[in-house]
Structures are given as structure tokens and as C-alpha cells.
Amino acid sequence: MGEQKRKEQTKNDFIFGKKNYKFMLIGLACIAVGFALMSGGGSNDPNVFNPDIFSFRRIRLAPTLVLIGFGIQVYAILLNPNSKK
């Protein structure tokens, strides 16, 4: 009888809710897109300089997108899934 009661009391609850996981996936997508935007711009010949590595996309846009993605991840972790409005 006691074992049955303990099994009913130990309900398997996830730490995060569905809303948390959605925000985590959005944040992960932002981070992945940011890192993809940072890639490239190199040169096959090490003696040739390619000024494309200093483009707006690689210097400003991609790191900003990565930081926004990390901010979304923090928000997703701190979001309370059990709050009712």
C-alpha cells in the first residue's frame, strides 16, 4: 500500500514547459545563424589579403545575432512555465 502511494506522489514533471523549449529552439537558431554569417571570407592563398573579412556582416551583424540568441536562451531558462495570467 505504501509503495503505491509513493508512486502516485512522485509525478514525473519536466523542469521546463513547452514554452521554454520553443524559446530555446529560437535562441539556438539565432546562434546558429549568427555563426553561419561569421564564416567565410578567407583566402586560399596566404599571401593574398582579402578585405572581405572586415565586412559589416561579419563584424557587426553576426556577433549581435549570437548575443541576441544567448539572451533568448537566458530568457527561456528563467521563464516560469507554471505562471498563469
Distance bins in CASP14 RR format, pairs under 12 A and 6 or more apart:
PFRMAT RR
TARGET T0000
AUTHOR 0000-0000-0000
RMODE 2
METHOD distances of the structure
MODEL  1
1 7 0 0 0 0 0 1 0 0 0 0 0
1 8 0 0 0 0 0 1 0 0 0 0 0
2 8 0 0 0 0 1 0 0 0 0 0 0
2 9 0 0 0 0 1 0 0 0 0 0 0
3 9 0 0 0 0 0 1 0 0 0 0 0
3 10 0 0 0 0 0 1 0 0 0 0 0
4 10 0 0 0 0 0 1 0 0 0 0 0
13 81 0 0 0 0 1 0 0 0 0 0 0
13 82 0 0 0 0 1 0 0 0 0 0 0
14 20 0 0 0 0 1 0 0 0 0 0 0
14 21 0 0 0 0 1 0 0 0 0 0 0
14 81 0 0 0 0 1 0 0 0 0 0 0
14 82 0 0 0 0 0 1 0 0 0 0 0
15 21 0 0 0 0 0 1 0 0 0 0 0
15 24 0 0 0 0 0 1 0 0 0 0 0
15 76 0 0 0 0 0 1 0 0 0 0 0
15 77 0 0 0 0 1 0 0 0 0 0 0
15 79 0 0 0 0 0 1 0 0 0 0 0
15 80 0 0 0 0 0 1 0 0 0 0 0
15 81 0 0 0 0 1 0 0 0 0 0 0
15 82 0 0 0 0 0 1 0 0 0 0 0
16 22 0 0 0 0 1 0 0 0 0 0 0
16 23 0 0 0 0 1 0 0 0 0 0 0
16 24 1 0 0 1 0 0 0 0 0 0 0
16 25 0 0 0 0 0 1 0 0 0 0 0
16 73 0 0 0 0 0 1 0 0 0 0 0
16 76 1 0 0 1 0 0 0 0 0 0 0
16 77 1 0 0 1 0 0 0 0 0 0 0
16 78 0 0 0 0 0 1 0 0 0 0 0
16 79 0 0 0 0 1 0 0 0 0 0 0
16 80 0 0 0 0 0 1 0 0 0 0 0
16 81 1 0 0 1 0 0 0 0 0 0 0
16 82 0 0 0 0 0 1 0 0 0 0 0
17 23 0 0 0 0 1 0 0 0 0 0 0
17 24 0 0 0 0 0 1 0 0 0 0 0
17 76 0 0 0 0 1 0 0 0 0 0 0
17 77 0 0 0 0 0 1 0 0 0 0 0
17 79 0 0 0 0 1 0 0 0 0 0 0
17 80 0 0 0 0 1 0 0 0 0 0 0
17 81 1 1 0 0 0 0 0 0 0 0 0
17 82 0 0 0 0 1 0 0 0 0 0 0
17 83 0 0 0 0 0 1 0 0 0 0 0
18 24 0 0 0 0 0 1 0 0 0 0 0
18 25 0 0 0 0 0 1 0 0 0 0 0
18 76 0 0 0 0 0 1 0 0 0 0 0
18 79 0 0 0 0 0 1 0 0 0 0 0
18 81 1 0 0 1 0 0 0 0 0 0 0
18 82 0 0 0 0 0 1 0 0 0 0 0
19 25 0 0 0 0 0 1 0 0 0 0 0
19 26 0 0 0 0 0 1 0 0 0 0 0
19 75 0 0 0 0 0 1 0 0 0 0 0
19 76 0 0 0 0 1 0 0 0 0 0 0
19 77 0 0 0 0 0 1 0 0 0 0 0
19 79 1 0 0 1 0 0 0 0 0 0 0
19 80 0 0 0 0 1 0 0 0 0 0 0
19 81 1 0 1 0 0 0 0 0 0 0 0
19 82 0 0 0 0 0 1 0 0 0 0 0
19 83 0 0 0 0 1 0 0 0 0 0 0
19 85 0 0 0 0 0 1 0 0 0 0 0
20 26 0 0 0 0 0 1 0 0 0 0 0
20 27 0 0 0 0 0 1 0 0 0 0 0
20 72 0 0 0 0 0 1 0 0 0 0 0
20 73 0 0 0 0 0 1 0 0 0 0 0
20 74 0 0 0 0 0 1 0 0 0 0 0
20 75 0 0 0 0 1 0 0 0 0 0 0
20 76 1 0 1 0 0 0 0 0 0 0 0
20 77 1 0 0 1 0 0 0 0 0 0 0
20 78 0 0 0 0 1 0 0 0 0 0 0
20 79 1 0 1 0 0 0 0 0 0 0 0
20 80 0 0 0 0 1 0 0 0 0 0 0
20 81 1 0 1 0 0 0 0 0 0 0 0
20 82 0 0 0 0 0 1 0 0 0 0 0
20 83 0 0 0 0 0 1 0 0 0 0 0
21 27 0 0 0 0 0 1 0 0 0 0 0
21 28 0 0 0 0 0 1 0 0 0 0 0
21 73 0 0 0 0 0 1 0 0 0 0 0
21 76 1 0 0 1 0 0 0 0 0 0 0
21 77 0 0 0 0 0 1 0 0 0 0 0
21 79 0 0 0 0 0 1 0 0 0 0 0
21 81 0 0 0 0 1 0 0 0 0 0 0
22 28 0 0 0 0 0 1 0 0 0 0 0
22 29 0 0 0 0 0 1 0 0 0 0 0
22 72 0 0 0 0 0 1 0 0 0 0 0
22 75 0 0 0 0 0 1 0 0 0 0 0
22 76 1 0 0 1 0 0 0 0 0 0 0
22 79 0 0 0 0 1 0 0 0 0 0 0
22 81 0 0 0 0 0 1 0 0 0 0 0
23 29 0 0 0 0 0 1 0 0 0 0 0
23 30 0 0 0 0 0 1 0 0 0 0 0
23 69 0 0 0 0 1 0 0 0 0 0 0
23 71 0 0 0 0 1 0 0 0 0 0 0
23 72 1 0 1 0 0 0 0 0 0 0 0
23 73 1 0 0 1 0 0 0 0 0 0 0
23 74 0 0 0 0 1 0 0 0 0 0 0
23 75 1 0 0 1 0 0 0 0 0 0 0
23 76 1 1 0 0 0 0 0 0 0 0 0
23 77 0 0 0 0 1 0 0 0 0 0 0
23 78 0 0 0 0 1 0 0 0 0 0 0
23 79 1 0 0 1 0 0 0 0 0 0 0
23 81 0 0 0 0 0 1 0 0 0 0 0
24 30 0 0 0 0 0 1 0 0 0 0 0
24 31 0 0 0 0 0 1 0 0 0 0 0
24 69 0 0 0 0 0 1 0 0 0 0 0
24 70 0 0 0 0 0 1 0 0 0 0 0
24 71 0 0 0 0 0 1 0 0 0 0 0
24 72 1 0 0 1 0 0 0 0 0 0 0
24 73 1 0 0 1 0 0 0 0 0 0 0
24 74 0 0 0 0 0 1 0 0 0 0 0
24 75 0 0 0 0 1 0 0 0 0 0 0
24 76 1 0 1 0 0 0 0 0 0 0 0
24 77 1 0 0 1 0 0 0 0 0 0 0
24 78 0 0 0 0 0 1 0 0 0 0 0
24 79 0 0 0 0 1 0 0 0 0 0 0
24 81 0 0 0 0 0 1 0 0 0 0 0
25 31 0 0 0 0 0 1 0 0 0 0 0
25 32 0 0 0 0 0 1 0 0 0 0 0
25 69 0 0 0 0 0 1 0 0 0 0 0
25 72 0 0 0 0 1 0 0 0 0 0 0
25 73 0 0 0 0 0 1 0 0 0 0 0
25 76 0 0 0 0 1 0 0 0 0 0 0
26 32 0 0 0 0 0 1 0 0 0 0 0
26 33 0 0 0 0 0 1 0 0 0 0 0
26 68 0 0 0 0 0 1 0 0 0 0 0
26 69 1 0 0 1 0 0 0 0 0 0 0
26 70 0 0 0 0 0 1 0 0 0 0 0
26 71 0 0 0 0 0 1 0 0 0 0 0
26 72 1 0 1 0 0 0 0 0 0 0 0
26 73 0 0 0 0 1 0 0 0 0 0 0
26 75 0 0 0 0 1 0 0 0 0 0 0
26 76 1 0 0 1 0 0 0 0 0 0 0
26 79 0 0 0 0 0 1 0 0 0 0 0
27 33 0 0 0 0 1 0 0 0 0 0 0
27 34 0 0 0 0 0 1 0 0 0 0 0
27 65 0 0 0 0 1 0 0 0 0 0 0
27 66 0 0 0 0 1 0 0 0 0 0 0
27 67 0 0 0 0 0 1 0 0 0 0 0
27 68 1 0 0 1 0 0 0 0 0 0 0
27 69 1 0 1 0 0 0 0 0 0 0 0
27 70 1 0 0 1 0 0 0 0 0 0 0
27 71 1 0 0 1 0 0 0 0 0 0 0
27 72 1 1 0 0 0 0 0 0 0 0 0
27 73 1 0 1 0 0 0 0 0 0 0 0
27 74 0 0 0 0 1 0 0 0 0 0 0
27 75 0 0 0 0 1 0 0 0 0 0 0
27 76 1 0 0 1 0 0 0 0 0 0 0
27 77 0 0 0 0 0 1 0 0 0 0 0
28 34 0 0 0 0 0 1 0 0 0 0 0
28 35 0 0 0 0 0 1 0 0 0 0 0
28 66 0 0 0 0 0 1 0 0 0 0 0
28 69 1 0 0 1 0 0 0 0 0 0 0
28 70 0 0 0 0 0 1 0 0 0 0 0
28 71 0 0 0 0 0 1 0 0 0 0 0
28 72 0 0 0 0 1 0 0 0 0 0 0
28 73 1 0 0 1 0 0 0 0 0 0 0
28 76 0 0 0 0 1 0 0 0 0 0 0
29 35 0 0 0 0 0 1 0 0 0 0 0
29 36 0 0 0 0 0 1 0 0 0 0 0
29 65 0 0 0 0 0 1 0 0 0 0 0
29 66 0 0 0 0 0 1 0 0 0 0 0
29 68 0 0 0 0 0 1 0 0 0 0 0
29 69 0 0 0 0 1 0 0 0 0 0 0
29 72 0 0 0 0 1 0 0 0 0 0 0
29 73 0 0 0 0 0 1 0 0 0 0 0
30 36 0 0 0 0 0 1 0 0 0 0 0
30 37 0 0 0 0 0 1 0 0 0 0 0
30 61 0 0 0 0 0 1 0 0 0 0 0
30 62 0 0 0 0 0 1 0 0 0 0 0
30 63 0 0 0 0 0 1 0 0 0 0 0
30 64 0 0 0 0 1 0 0 0 0 0 0
30 65 1 0 1 0 0 0 0 0 0 0 0
30 66 1 0 0 1 0 0 0 0 0 0 0
30 67 0 0 0 0 1 0 0 0 0 0 0
30 68 1 0 1 0 0 0 0 0 0 0 0
30 69 1 1 0 0 0 0 0 0 0 0 0
30 70 0 0 0 0 1 0 0 0 0 0 0
30 71 0 0 0 0 1 0 0 0 0 0 0
30 72 1 0 0 1 0 0 0 0 0 0 0
30 73 0 0 0 0 1 0 0 0 0 0 0
30 75 0 0 0 0 0 1 0 0 0 0 0
30 76 0 0 0 0 0 1 0 0 0 0 0
31 37 0 0 0 0 0 1 0 0 0 0 0
31 38 0 0 0 0 0 1 0 0 0 0 0
31 62 0 0 0 0 0 1 0 0 0 0 0
31 63 0 0 0 0 0 1 0 0 0 0 0
31 64 0 0 0 0 0 1 0 0 0 0 0
31 65 1 0 0 1 0 0 0 0 0 0 0
31 66 1 0 1 0 0 0 0 0 0 0 0
31 67 0 0 0 0 1 0 0 0 0 0 0
31 68 0 0 0 0 1 0 0 0 0 0 0
31 69 1 0 1 0 0 0 0 0 0 0 0
31 70 1 0 0 1 0 0 0 0 0 0 0
31 71 0 0 0 0 1 0 0 0 0 0 0
31 72 0 0 0 0 1 0 0 0 0 0 0
31 73 1 0 0 1 0 0 0 0 0 0 0
32 38 0 0 0 0 0 1 0 0 0 0 0
32 39 0 0 0 0 0 1 0 0 0 0 0
32 62 0 0 0 0 0 1 0 0 0 0 0
32 65 0 0 0 0 1 0 0 0 0 0 0
32 66 0 0 0 0 1 0 0 0 0 0 0
32 69 0 0 0 0 1 0 0 0 0 0 0
32 73 0 0 0 0 0 1 0 0 0 0 0
33 39 0 0 0 0 0 1 0 0 0 0 0
33 57 0 0 0 0 0 1 0 0 0 0 0
33 61 0 0 0 0 1 0 0 0 0 0 0
33 62 0 0 0 0 1 0 0 0 0 0 0
33 64 0 0 0 0 0 1 0 0 0 0 0
33 65 1 0 0 1 0 0 0 0 0 0 0
33 66 0 0 0 0 1 0 0 0 0 0 0
33 68 0 0 0 0 0 1 0 0 0 0 0
33 69 0 0 0 0 1 0 0 0 0 0 0
34 57 0 0 0 0 1 0 0 0 0 0 0
34 58 0 0 0 0 1 0 0 0 0 0 0
34 60 0 0 0 0 0 1 0 0 0 0 0
34 61 1 0 0 1 0 0 0 0 0 0 0
34 62 1 0 1 0 0 0 0 0 0 0 0
34 63 1 0 0 1 0 0 0 0 0 0 0
34 64 0 0 0 0 1 0 0 0 0 0 0
34 65 1 0 1 0 0 0 0 0 0 0 0
34 66 1 0 1 0 0 0 0 0 0 0 0
34 67 0 0 0 0 1 0 0 0 0 0 0
34 68 0 0 0 0 1 0 0 0 0 0 0
34 69 0 0 0 0 1 0 0 0 0 0 0
34 70 0 0 0 0 0 1 0 0 0 0 0
35 58 0 0 0 0 0 1 0 0 0 0 0
35 61 0 0 0 0 0 1 0 0 0 0 0
35 62 1 0 0 1 0 0 0 0 0 0 0
35 63 0 0 0 0 1 0 0 0 0 0 0
35 65 0 0 0 0 1 0 0 0 0 0 0
35 66 1 0 0 1 0 0 0 0 0 0 0
35 67 0 0 0 0 0 1 0 0 0 0 0
35 69 0 0 0 0 0 1 0 0 0 0 0
35 70 0 0 0 0 0 1 0 0 0 0 0
36 57 0 0 0 0 0 1 0 0 0 0 0
36 58 0 0 0 0 0 1 0 0 0 0 0
36 61 0 0 0 0 0 1 0 0 0 0 0
36 62 0 0 0 0 1 0 0 0 0 0 0
36 65 0 0 0 0 1 0 0 0 0 0 0
36 66 0 0 0 0 0 1 0 0 0 0 0
37 55 0 0 0 0 1 0 0 0 0 0 0
37 56 0 0 0 0 0 1 0 0 0 0 0
37 57 1 0 1 0 0 0 0 0 0 0 0
37 58 1 0 0 1 0 0 0 0 0 0 0
37 59 0 0 0 0 0 1 0 0 0 0 0
37 60 0 0 0 0 0 1 0 0 0 0 0
37 61 1 0 0 1 0 0 0 0 0 0 0
37 62 1 1 0 0 0 0 0 0 0 0 0
37 63 0 0 0 0 1 0 0 0 0 0 0
37 64 0 0 0 0 1 0 0 0 0 0 0
37 65 1 0 0 1 0 0 0 0 0 0 0
37 66 0 0 0 0 1 0 0 0 0 0 0
38 53 0 0 0 0 1 0 0 0 0 0 0
38 55 0 0 0 0 0 1 0 0 0 0 0
38 57 0 0 0 0 1 0 0 0 0 0 0
38 58 1 0 1 0 0 0 0 0 0 0 0
38 59 0 0 0 0 1 0 0 0 0 0 0
38 60 0 0 0 0 0 1 0 0 0 0 0
38 61 0 0 0 0 1 0 0 0 0 0 0
38 62 1 0 1 0 0 0 0 0 0 0 0
38 63 1 0 0 1 0 0 0 0 0 0 0
38 64 0 0 0 0 0 1 0 0 0 0 0
38 65 0 0 0 0 1 0 0 0 0 0 0
38 66 1 0 0 1 0 0 0 0 0 0 0
39 52 0 0 0 0 0 1 0 0 0 0 0
39 53 0 0 0 0 0 1 0 0 0 0 0
39 57 0 0 0 0 0 1 0 0 0 0 0
39 58 0 0 0 0 1 0 0 0 0 0 0
39 62 0 0 0 0 1 0 0 0 0 0 0
40 50 0 0 0 0 1 0 0 0 0 0 0
40 52 0 0 0 0 1 0 0 0 0 0 0
40 53 1 0 0 1 0 0 0 0 0 0 0
40 55 0 0 0 0 0 1 0 0 0 0 0
40 57 0 0 0 0 0 1 0 0 0 0 0
40 58 1 0 0 1 0 0 0 0 0 0 0
40 62 0 0 0 0 0 1 0 0 0 0 0
41 48 0 0 0 0 0 1 0 0 0 0 0
41 49 0 0 0 0 0 1 0 0 0 0 0
41 50 1 0 1 0 0 0 0 0 0 0 0
41 51 0 0 0 0 1 0 0 0 0 0 0
41 52 1 0 1 0 0 0 0 0 0 0 0
41 53 1 0 1 0 0 0 0 0 0 0 0
41 54 0 0 0 0 1 0 0 0 0 0 0
41 55 0 0 0 0 1 0 0 0 0 0 0
41 57 0 0 0 0 1 0 0 0 0 0 0
41 58 1 0 0 1 0 0 0 0 0 0 0
41 59 0 0 0 0 0 1 0 0 0 0 0
41 62 0 0 0 0 0 1 0 0 0 0 0
42 48 0 0 0 0 1 0 0 0 0 0 0
42 49 0 0 0 0 1 0 0 0 0 0 0
42 50 1 0 1 0 0 0 0 0 0 0 0
42 51 0 0 0 0 0 1 0 0 0 0 0
42 52 1 0 0 1 0 0 0 0 0 0 0
42 53 1 0 0 1 0 0 0 0 0 0 0
42 54 0 0 0 0 0 1 0 0 0 0 0
42 55 0 0 0 0 0 1 0 0 0 0 0
42 58 0 0 0 0 0 1 0 0 0 0 0
43 49 1 0 0 1 0 0 0 0 0 0 0
43 50 1 0 1 0 0 0 0 0 0 0 0
43 51 0 0 0 0 0 1 0 0 0 0 0
43 52 0 0 0 0 1 0 0 0 0 0 0
43 53 0 0 0 0 1 0 0 0 0 0 0
44 50 0 0 0 0 1 0 0 0 0 0 0
50 58 0 0 0 0 0 1 0 0 0 0 0
51 58 0 0 0 0 0 1 0 0 0 0 0
51 59 0 0 0 0 0 1 0 0 0 0 0
52 58 1 0 0 1 0 0 0 0 0 0 0
52 59 0 0 0 0 0 1 0 0 0 0 0
53 59 0 0 0 0 1 0 0 0 0 0 0
53 62 0 0 0 0 0 1 0 0 0 0 0
54 60 0 0 0 0 0 1 0 0 0 0 0
55 61 0 0 0 0 1 0 0 0 0 0 0
55 62 0 0 0 0 1 0 0 0 0 0 0
56 62 0 0 0 0 1 0 0 0 0 0 0
56 63 0 0 0 0 0 1 0 0 0 0 0
56 64 0 0 0 0 0 1 0 0 0 0 0
57 63 0 0 0 0 0 1 0 0 0 0 0
57 64 0 0 0 0 0 1 0 0 0 0 0
57 65 0 0 0 0 1 0 0 0 0 0 0
58 64 0 0 0 0 0 1 0 0 0 0 0
58 65 0 0 0 0 0 1 0 0 0 0 0
58 66 0 0 0 0 0 1 0 0 0 0 0
60 66 0 0 0 0 0 1 0 0 0 0 0
60 67 0 0 0 0 0 1 0 0 0 0 0
61 67 0 0 0 0 0 1 0 0 0 0 0
61 68 0 0 0 0 0 1 0 0 0 0 0
62 68 0 0 0 0 0 1 0 0 0 0 0
62 69 0 0 0 0 0 1 0 0 0 0 0
63 69 0 0 0 0 0 1 0 0 0 0 0
63 70 0 0 0 0 0 1 0 0 0 0 0
64 70 0 0 0 0 0 1 0 0 0 0 0
64 71 0 0 0 0 0 1 0 0 0 0 0
65 71 0 0 0 0 0 1 0 0 0 0 0
65 72 0 0 0 0 0 1 0 0 0 0 0
66 72 0 0 0 0 0 1 0 0 0 0 0
66 73 0 0 0 0 0 1 0 0 0 0 0
67 73 0 0 0 0 0 1 0 0 0 0 0
67 74 0 0 0 0 0 1 0 0 0 0 0
68 74 0 0 0 0 0 1 0 0 0 0 0
68 75 0 0 0 0 0 1 0 0 0 0 0
69 75 0 0 0 0 1 0 0 0 0 0 0
69 76 0 0 0 0 1 0 0 0 0 0 0
70 76 0 0 0 0 0 1 0 0 0 0 0
70 77 0 0 0 0 0 1 0 0 0 0 0
71 77 0 0 0 0 1 0 0 0 0 0 0
71 78 0 0 0 0 1 0 0 0 0 0 0
71 79 0 0 0 0 0 1 0 0 0 0 0
72 78 0 0 0 0 0 1 0 0 0 0 0
72 79 0 0 0 0 0 1 0 0 0 0 0
73 79 0 0 0 0 0 1 0 0 0 0 0
END
